[in-house]
Amino acid sequence: MRLRHADGTTVHLGYCTNVHPAEDLAGIVGQLDHYALPVRERLGADRLGLGLWLAHDVARELAADRTAVARLRAELDSRGLEVVTLNGFPYRGFHAPVVKHAVYSPDWTSQARLDYTLDLAQVLSGLLPDDAPHGSISTLPLAWRDPWDADRRAAAGQRIRALEAGLAAQADRDGRPVRVAFEPEPGCAVETAEQIERELTGLGGDLLGLCLDVCHLAVSYEDPAQVLDRLAAAGLAVVKVQASCALQADDPSDPAVREALAAFVEPRFLHQTREAGTGGAAHAADDLGEALSGPGALPGAAPWRVHFHVPLHAPPEPPLAGTSAVLEQTLGLLFGGPAALADHVEVETYTWSVLPADRRPEGADALVAGIAAEVAWAAGTLTDLGLKEVTA
């Protein structure tokens, strides 16, 4: 979907396909018919944006074959779908039985991460709609925090300089830039605004910036307005926004709340948990199960937020909640003023398949309905801020 801000900026809204498991080209095309096209039709939209997730092998295949990219573009066009952004965070195996820390490998200290991201940039250049001024790719926040030392920081810096050079050369060749957005996440080398300033300030140019995942922002217990002010002061642009909500427990000392939280403990994804403190998080656990019990258990003396993406339109039932208020506040700061501060918005709830059993969609139709409701929620929030939907 496209919406127009009062300043004339076209804001592209879509959903991220990392919710679907396919990691080959045939499977990705199949997803278009099974999920993306039905979502668009349910929304009654002329076109729908997709934040495609292309795993390493299919990204490499497409980057080596411009004809295959053109065919994929034609498949998208014929279904009223468009791609201006890619999710380049997971490298492969995002729907393996156990992902956890593996999602951060390879990280930005490695040549493999650089090669993958440049492959994605080449593919995206061929998928962009003719009238899109640029594309975007979200990527991981350098690396998991442990280990993170001067040698690894230097290695990542070398890869990022090579990334910027590669993106600049591609922009010169293809006429439109593809921008890469580093996505702060709890537990990583870049999580808080302070770490963003320390690790990412000085990236330079218009080709590198930030992906603001609002679930991650909420889990950190940082104030969105202060974070955006610090980004602006550091000269870091918000290249992409991931519209997402975290899981929240206001009284984690209550046995009923802890029982409800335990239903969200699952083996596939990492669910970093933070306990509120003054001006940020006071206590941290790397996974929800660890927060609830064991030597790393959190005190439970203040509210918790959990890195578990919950549906935007359907927060958990009491005694739990979601952080939709943080998302609404953040979107208001980005799009409610005289100028739009971003133009790519991606709904990224990849956790539908690991929700507690009583909240999990059964079958493709139920998942389509859920995704469509999320996109509609995001579109409604943006139109409430004064943006107007653009029809083809």
N, C-alpha and C positions, 0 to 999 in steps of 0.2 A: 504494500500500500504506500501511497505517496500523500504527504500532507504539506501544505504551504504555510510557512511562517509569515508573519506580517512584514518581515524585512525582505521577503522574496525568496528566502532559502527553501529549497525542496528538502523535506525530511523524509528519508526512506525508512519504512517500518516493515519488519518481517520477523520470521521465527527461525531459530537455529536448528539445523537438521542433525545435530549431534544427538538428538533424542532418538534417532533411528540408527540401527546397527550396521547398515551396509558399508563395506569397505572396498567394493569393486565398482566399475563403471555400470555394469548391467544392474546391479543392485541399487545404485544411486538413481538411475533412470526409472527403475521400478518404483522407488519411493515417490517419485513425482505423481504417479497415477494413484498409488495406494493412499497417500497422505496429503501431499501439497495441493494438488488440484482439488480434492474434496474440501480441504480447508478453505481455499479461495472461494469455491462455490457456496459453502456454508456462510461465509462472510458476505456474499453478494458483492465482492470486490471485482473491479475490472482487471486488476493485477495484484499479485502478492509477492512480496519480497521474501527471498530465502537467504539465510546466512548459511551457506553450504559448509558442511564439514567434509573435507576430502582427506582421507588417511594418506599416509606417506606413499604407498605403492600406487594408488590411483592418481595422486598428484604428480608423481614422477612420470607415469604413463601419459597423462594429458600434456604435461609440459614438453614432452618429446614429440607430440603429434598435434600440430595446429588444426588439422582436419578433424580430429576427434573433438577438440574444443569447440570448433564451429558446429559440429553435430549436436553436442550437448547444449550449446546456445540455442540451436533450432528447436530442440526438445523443450527447453524452457519457454521460448517464445510462443510455441504452438499451444501451450497450456496457460498462457497468461501469467507466467512466472518470471521473475527477474532476480538477478544477483548483483549486488554492489559490494557485498562483504563476504569474507570467508572466516570461519573459525579455525585458526591455525594453532590452537593450544594443544589438543590431544594429537599425538603423532601416529598412533595406531592402537588397536585393541581396546577402544574406549568402552566396549560392551563385553569385555572378557568377564568371567565370573568374579575375578578380583582385580581391581585396578589400583585403588589406593595411591601410594606414592609413585607408582609407575607412570602416572600421567605427566610427571615433571621430567621424564627422560625421553629423548636426550634434551639437555638444557642448553642455555645460550653460551656455555663454555665449549660446545662441541661444533664441529664442522657440519655434522648431520642436521642440526637444528637450522643452521644458516642455509644449507642446500634446500631443505624442505620448504623454508619460508620463501626463498627466491623462486622455487618451482610454483608455489601457490600464487605468487605475484604474477608470474608469466601466464598462468591459467586464467586468473581473474581478469587480466588485461583483455583477454579474448572473450570473456563472458559479459563484460560491462555493457549495459544498454547504451545505445548511441548517444543519448543526451545526458548520461551521467558524467559529471566533471572529474570524478576520481573514484577509486575503490579503496577498501580498507581490509586489513587482516589483523585479527586479534591473536596475541601470542602470550606465552607464559611470562611471569614477572622475573625473568632471568633464570631462577633456579629455586629449588627448595633451600631453606635457610641453612641446612647442615649437611655438608660443610660449605661455608662461604667465607673465603679469606682473600687476602690480597692477590694471590696467584689466580684464583678463580675469577675474581673481579677483573683482573687484567685480561684474562682469556676471553671473558664475555665482552669486554670493551672492544677487543680486536674483531670479534665476530660482528658486533653491531656497526662498527665503522665499515666493514666489508658489506654489510647489509645496506647501509645507506648509499654506498657507492653503486651497488647493484641496482637498487631502486631508482637512483638518479639516471643511470644509463638506460634503464628500461623506459622511464618517462620520456627521455629524449627520443628514444626510438619509436615509441608507440603514441606519443602525443598527449597521454593522460597519465597522471601519477597514480600509483598504488601506495597507500600509506600503511605503515605497520604500527599497531597499537599494543603496548605492553600492558598487561592486565594484572594489577595488584591483587594478591590473594592471601588470606590468612595462612601463616606458617611459612611463607616464602621469603626470599631475600628482599622482596618488596611487598610490604603489607600496608603500612601506615603512611600518612602524608609525610612524616619526617623521613621515612625510608625512601619514598618517592623522590624527595628533594636530594637526598644523599646519593642515591644510586643512579638516578635517571636525568637529573639536571645537567644540561650541557649536551644532550643528544643532538640538538641543533637542527636547523632546517625545518622544512614543512613536511618531510616524509616520515617522521617518527613522532609518536605521541603516546597518549594513554587510552586504554579501553577501561571505562568506568563500569565495572560490574556492581550493581547496586546491592545485591545480596552480600557481596564481600565487604562493601562499604558499611553496611548495616552491622555485620558481625564484628567489625573492628570498633564499634561504638564511637566512631568519630563523627563530628558534625559536618554534614554535607556542604554547608555554606563555607565553613572554614577550610575544608579540603579544596573546594573549587577556588577559593581565594589564594591558597598556597600554590596551587597548580598555575594559576595565572601569573603570580609573582615570579614563579620559576620559569616562565616561558614555555610551559608544557600544555599543548592543546589536547582537548578531549576529542579524539578521532572517532571514537565509537562508544556507544552506550549499550550495555546489556541490561535490559529491563528484567529484574529478578527480585524475588523476595526470599528472605531467610526465615527459618523456624525460630520462634521466640517462646521462652518460658519465663513468666514473670515471677514465679515463686518456686524455684527448683528444689527447695527444701521440703515441699509438700509431697507426701508419698503418692498421691494421685497424679501429680504432675510428673513425677519421676517414672511412674508406670506408663504414662502417655508418651513420654520421651523415649522410653525403651522400645516402643513399637517402631521408632524411626532408626534404630540401630540395624545396620545391614552390611553385608560383606563386600560390596562392589566398590563404592566410592568413599572417599575420605570426607568426614563431616567435622571439620574443625569447630571447636566450641569455645566461646569466650564469655566470661562473667564480667558484668558491668563494673566499672570503677569510675573515679572522678576524671572526666575528660578523656575517657577511652576505656580499654579493657584492663581489669585488675588481675585476672587470672586466665590462663589459657590451657587447653588440652587439644591434642592433635586429632582426636576423633571422639565422637559422642559416647561410645562405649567406655572409653578411658575417662571421660568427664564424669560419668555416672558411678564408676566403681574402680577400685584398684589403687595403686600407689599414686597415680596422677590425678585422682578424682578432685574435682573442683569443690570449693567450700559450700556453694549453694546459698550464700548469704545475700546475693543480689541477682537480678535477672540474668538469664543466659540467652545468647543468640547462637544459632547453629548454622553452619554452612551446609544447609540442605535446601535446595531450591524448591519452594512450594508453589503451587499454581497461583498466578497473580489474582485470579478472580475468585478463588475458593480457598481462603485461609483455613488452617486446621481448626477443628472444633475445640471449644474450651475443654480443659484448662490451658491449652496451648493457643498460640496466635501466630500470625505472620507479620512481616515488617512492611506491609503495603504503605503505611504512613511515611516511611523513609523513602520509598520509591516515589510516591506522589510529591514529596518535598523536593527530591532531587530533580525530577522531571520539571517541576515548577521553576527551579533555579536555572535549569538549562534552556528551557523553552518559553518561560512565562514573561521574560523581559523583552526589551525592544529589539534585541538581537538573539538569534539562535546560536547557542554555544556548541552545537554538534549537529550532524545531519544524518548519521546512521544509527538507528535504534533496532536492537535485536532482542526479541523475547527468547530467553534461554533457560527454559525449564527442561533439563535433560533427565530429571529424576522420576518421571512418571512411572517407569517400570519398577522402581524400588520403593515407591510409597507403601505405607502399611496396607495390608491386603484389602481392607475394607474401603480404601480410597483409591485403589489402583484401577485404571481403566482396563476393561476386558475386551480385547479385540480392536481392530483398526477403527471401526466406527466410533467407539468411545474415545479413543485417543484423538481422532480428528475433531470430535466435538470439544474436547478439552483444550486442544491447541487453538482452535478457532475462538473459543471463549476468552482465552488469554490475549490473543491479538486484538479482539474486540475491546477488551478492558483497556489495553494500552492505547488503542486508537481513541477510545472515548476520553481517556485522561488527557491526551494531547489536544483533542478538539475542545475540551473544557478550558484549556489554556489559550484558546483562540486560534489554533491551527485549523486550516480548512482542508478537507480531503480533496485531492486532485483526481479527477476521472480521466480516463484515456480519451 
